[in-house]
Amino acid sequence: MSAMIKALSRQLDVRLPFSRPTLFVVALWACAFAAFVTLGLRR
């Protein structure tokens, strides 16, 4: 799992002009928050 995350972050580092691991973490948090909100709205 961590190897996949490292590979993904490496690809992002190659594509983006700056290397920001925090960007990946923020994206993860955004996905988790969106899932939480959608689950809350479904009730």
N, CA and C atoms as a LAMMPS dump frame, in Angstrom:
ITEM: TIMESTEP
0
ITEM: NUMBER OF ATOMS
129
ITEM: BOX BOUNDS ff ff ff
-5.0000000000000000e+02 5.0000000000000000e+02
-5.0000000000000000e+02 5.0000000000000000e+02
-5.0000000000000000e+02 5.0000000000000000e+02
ITEM: ATOMS id mol type element x y z
1 1 1 N 0.841 -1.207 0
2 1 2 C 0 0 0
3 1 3 C 0.873 1.253 0
4 2 1 N 1.819 1.303 0.94
5 2 2 C 2.686 2.488 1.019
6 2 3 C 3.547 2.6 -0.238
7 3 1 N 3.914 1.45 -0.814
8 3 2 C 4.72 1.484 -2.047
9 3 3 C 3.919 2.13 -3.175
10 4 1 N 2.618 1.802 -3.232
11 4 2 C 1.758 2.391 -4.273
12 4 3 C 1.653 3.899 -4.071
13 5 1 N 1.502 4.307 -2.813
14 5 2 C 1.396 5.739 -2.508
15 5 3 C 2.692 6.448 -2.893
16 6 1 N 3.831 5.802 -2.599
17 6 2 C 5.118 6.417 -2.95
18 6 3 C 5.249 6.545 -4.46
19 7 1 N 4.811 5.512 -5.187
20 7 2 C 4.897 5.559 -6.652
21 7 3 C 4.004 6.675 -7.192
22 8 1 N 2.793 6.786 -6.634
23 8 2 C 1.87 7.839 -7.082
24 8 3 C 2.452 9.22 -6.79
25 9 1 N 3.018 9.384 -5.61
26 9 2 C 3.59 10.687 -5.26
27 9 3 C 4.777 10.994 -6.162
28 10 1 N 5.532 9.944 -6.553
29 10 2 C 6.66 10.174 -7.457
30 10 3 C 6.151 10.643 -8.815
31 11 1 N 5.077 10.027 -9.303
32 11 2 C 4.51 10.452 -10.588
33 11 3 C 4.03 11.901 -10.491
34 12 1 N 3.411 12.255 -9.358
35 12 2 C 2.943 13.631 -9.169
36 12 3 C 4.126 14.588 -9.154
37 13 1 N 5.22 14.17 -8.49
38 13 2 C 6.406 15.025 -8.431
39 13 3 C 6.956 15.263 -9.834
40 14 1 N 6.865 14.24 -10.69
41 14 2 C 7.383 14.39 -12.057
42 14 3 C 6.484 15.326 -12.852
43 15 1 N 5.177 15.194 -12.673
44 15 2 C 4.244 16.006 -13.456
45 15 3 C 4.203 17.449 -12.958
46 16 1 N 4.199 17.625 -11.658
47 16 2 C 4.11 18.982 -11.113
48 16 3 C 5.496 19.6 -11.01
49 17 1 N 5.592 20.918 -11.187
50 17 2 C 6.888 21.59 -11.083
51 17 3 C 7.417 21.607 -9.653
52 18 1 N 6.557 21.352 -8.682
53 18 2 C 6.998 21.339 -7.287
54 18 3 C 6.598 20.016 -6.644
55 19 1 N 7.407 19.553 -5.7
56 19 2 C 7.101 18.284 -5.023
57 19 3 C 6.424 18.599 -3.698
58 20 1 N 5.164 18.248 -3.597
59 20 2 C 4.403 18.55 -2.375
60 20 3 C 3.685 17.296 -1.885
61 21 1 N 4.261 16.582 -0.93
62 21 2 C 3.549 15.435 -0.343
63 21 3 C 2.266 15.886 0.35
64 22 1 N 2.253 17.117 0.836
65 22 2 C 1.066 17.622 1.539
66 22 3 C -0.114 17.708 0.578
67 23 1 N 0.17 17.955 -0.709
68 23 2 C -0.907 18.028 -1.697
69 23 3 C -1.646 16.694 -1.748
70 24 1 N -0.885 15.584 -1.691
71 24 2 C -1.498 14.248 -1.722
72 24 3 C -2.333 14.027 -0.469
73 25 1 N -1.814 14.463 0.674
74 25 2 C -2.549 14.297 1.935
75 25 3 C -3.839 15.112 1.907
76 26 1 N -3.754 16.333 1.394
77 26 2 C -4.95 17.184 1.311
78 26 3 C -5.988 16.552 0.395
79 27 1 N -5.534 15.963 -0.711
80 27 2 C -6.467 15.303 -1.635
81 27 3 C -7.147 14.131 -0.934
82 28 1 N -6.375 13.374 -0.146
83 28 2 C -6.951 12.242 0.596
84 28 3 C -8.008 12.745 1.568
85 29 1 N -7.681 13.809 2.306
86 29 2 C -8.635 14.356 3.28
87 29 3 C -9.889 14.865 2.571
88 30 1 N -9.715 15.485 1.4
89 30 2 C -10.872 15.991 0.645
90 30 3 C -11.776 14.836 0.228
91 31 1 N -11.176 13.731 -0.229
92 31 2 C -11.978 12.562 -0.632
93 31 3 C -12.715 11.997 0.573
94 32 1 N -12.026 11.896 1.705
95 32 2 C -12.654 11.342 2.91
96 32 3 C -13.799 12.248 3.362
97 33 1 N -13.592 13.557 3.315
98 33 2 C -14.629 14.501 3.729
99 33 3 C -15.835 14.422 2.796
100 34 1 N -15.569 14.312 1.491
101 34 2 C -16.667 14.212 0.517
102 34 3 C -17.467 12.938 0.763
103 35 1 N -16.781 11.832 1.03
104 35 2 C -17.477 10.563 1.292
105 35 3 C -18.313 10.691 2.563
106 36 1 N -17.749 11.32 3.591
107 36 2 C -18.468 11.496 4.858
108 36 3 C -19.728 12.346 4.654
109 37 1 N -19.604 13.42 3.875
110 37 2 C -20.752 14.308 3.627
111 37 3 C -21.83 13.575 2.836
112 38 1 N -21.434 12.829 1.809
113 38 2 C -22.43 12.112 0.997
114 38 3 C -23.129 11.061 1.846
115 39 1 N -22.39 10.384 2.713
116 39 2 C -23.01 9.377 3.582
117 39 3 C -23.979 10.061 4.546
118 40 1 N -23.607 11.231 5.049
119 40 2 C -24.475 11.945 5.976
120 40 3 C -25.739 12.444 5.29
121 41 1 N -25.63 12.842 4.025
122 41 2 C -26.801 13.349 3.303
123 41 3 C -27.739 12.215 2.908
124 42 1 N -27.205 11.002 2.793
125 42 2 C -28.056 9.883 2.368
126 42 3 C -29.051 9.497 3.451
127 43 1 N -28.742 9.774 4.712
128 43 2 C -29.619 9.323 5.8
129 43 3 C -30.968 10.003 5.745
